[in-house]
Amino acid sequence: MTRRRTVLQAALAGLATGCASRVLAADPPRLPRLVLAGPPAPVSNALIRIVDTGMLDSLAEKVEFVLWKDPDRLRALALQGGADVLAMPVNVAANLHNRGADIRLLEVSAWGILWIVTRDPKISTLADLRGHELAVPFRGDMPDIIVNLVARRQGIDLRKEVNLRYVASPFDAMQLLLARRVDSALLAEPAASMALLKSAALPLKLVAPTLYRGVDLQQEWGHVFDRPPRIPQAGIAVAGSLRERPDAIARIAQACRDALAGCTSAPLECGEAVARRIDLLDAEAVAEAMRTGTMRSVPATEARPELEFLFSELLRDTPALVGGRMPPDAFYLGASGQS
């Protein structure tokens, strides 16, 4: 009896060892390197938090954040395999996908970060800008297109009724505003918050104008299109290097959600972390942008109706912004990492 019990125990132990070996063998391997890339904007905050807190360290041997500051750098990262996860405007993701790049949208997290910041407290709608000067960054890009789309739906031709002054970046527009060289500026966060904080801080407040959040473009969008007051403006996309690893994409999606929740609950801590990595930005401005902005992680498959409404408007106005057609089903990823 004792011998039979010993043989049975040995057999069970062998079975357990074999099962454990198969489970271990089935575990997906760690990636050698995972590169997260983003611009100096709120859409990058979650990616920076992921790296700083080690959320994905068990997924890859090395996880790092890379900053992109202009569209050329973004395209290079996306097309040449320089990054695996990229924060970008949603139309840029659609454009790249439609032009053959293996880019798929994972989530939308920035749901409206556009403001018109002004020296004139009487400006609260786009109609109030008639006869005024407005600094606009990135001519022909999303902020410019959005403000013109909304204005036209209100019967306003900004190019004829407003003195538009195009500049290279939101930070250039902010500097013109602080120097009293323009009346108002179209600013994306965190540049809007930076402008307001700088104008109110010594010693700059002695020479800078008092500034106001004059027009909330998200509210204007909702009003003219009879939709919720939000714009699916930017999100997180994944590159083709992760195509064969839906398990990894699902983990990245969860990390993005958790990281954004962490930034939302502790905005100043988030701002300090972002400012350490992006010297263009101020910690308090990043925190204020988190408090006032509409940041929410929504899987691309769930955000698709609002994305397609935006894309349809862009296709009517400037088809090249989305690559000339509506993105196909494969462009949209869900929380599980699959279309």
Helices and strands as residue ranges (DSSP letters): H 2-26, E 34-38, G 42-44, H 45-53, E 63-67, H 71-79, E 85-89, H 90-98, E 103-110, E 114-118, G 126-129, E 133-137, H 142-153, H 158-161, E 163-167, H 170-178, E 184-188, H 191-200, G 204-206, E 212-216, H 217-225, E 234-239, G 240-242, H 246-265, H 267-277, H 283-292, E 295-299, H 300-317, G 319-322, G 329-331
